[in-house]
Amino acid sequence: MKIKLTNKNSNLYSLLRKAGYFPCRDFKTKKKSFVRPLGGGHYPRFHIHHSPETNCLYVHLDQKPARYGKGNDHAAEYDSELVKSETERVELLLEEK
């Protein structure tokens, strides 16, 4: 799910911390993103990527870690009701600032 950011001057790190997310860096690609675990472990977790080119946040739910090797096995939900409700929750918090 996509969230269009309207205020380019906002501190994205602070806003997402307010929503319960913390920064995460992919150890292979070194790309930064934000995650919010749903349980006591690393998975399942909500995962947010920021695209500076479009100034949008992309939200999905990682069910388990990605396995890279012969194939690109990534168990994630992108359009489920759970992802939709989390996207709406984050949008509301971002609007409050």
HURAMO-V296831 format. One record per residue. RES is the residue in one letter. SS is DSSP state (helix for helix, strand for strand, loop for the rest). PSI is psi as a letter, one per 40 degrees, with the letter a starting at -180 (* if undefined). OMEGA is omega as a letter, one per 20 degrees, with the letter a starting at -180 (none if undefined). Layout:
res	ss	psi	omega
RES	SS	PSI	OMEGA
RES	SS	PSI	OMEGA
//
This chain:
res	ss	psi	omega
M	loop	i	a
K	strand	h	r
I	strand	h	r
K	strand	h	r
L	loop	h	a
T	loop	d	a
N	loop	h	a
K	loop	e	a
N	loop	e	a
S	loop	i	r
N	loop	h	a
L	helix	d	r
Y	helix	d	a
S	helix	d	a
L	helix	d	a
L	helix	d	r
R	helix	d	r
K	helix	d	r
A	loop	e	r
G	loop	e	a
Y	loop	i	r
F	strand	i	a
P	strand	i	a
C	strand	i	r
R	strand	h	r
D	loop	h	a
F	loop	e	r
K	loop	d	a
T	loop	e	a
K	loop	e	r
K	loop	i	r
K	strand	i	r
S	strand	a	a
F	strand	i	a
V	strand	i	r
R	strand	h	a
P	strand	i	r
L	loop	e	a
G	loop	a	a
G	loop	e	a
G	loop	a	r
H	loop	d	a
Y	loop	i	i
P	loop	i	a
R	strand	i	r
F	strand	i	a
H	strand	h	a
I	strand	h	r
H	strand	i	r
H	strand	h	r
S	strand	h	a
P	loop	d	a
E	loop	d	a
T	loop	e	a
N	loop	f	r
C	strand	i	r
L	strand	i	r
Y	strand	h	a
V	strand	h	r
H	strand	i	a
L	strand	h	r
D	strand	h	r
Q	loop	d	r
K	loop	i	a
P	loop	i	r
A	loop	i	r
R	strand	h	r
Y	strand	i	a
G	loop	b	r
K	loop	d	r
G	loop	i	r
N	strand	g	a
D	strand	h	a
H	loop	h	a
A	loop	g	a
A	strand	i	r
E	strand	h	a
Y	loop	d	a
D	loop	e	a
S	loop	i	r
E	helix	d	r
L	helix	d	r
V	helix	d	r
K	helix	d	a
S	helix	d	r
E	helix	d	r
T	helix	d	r
E	helix	d	r
R	helix	d	a
V	helix	d	r
E	helix	d	r
L	helix	d	r
L	helix	d	r
L	helix	d	r
E	helix	d	a
E	helix	d	a
K	loop	*	none
//
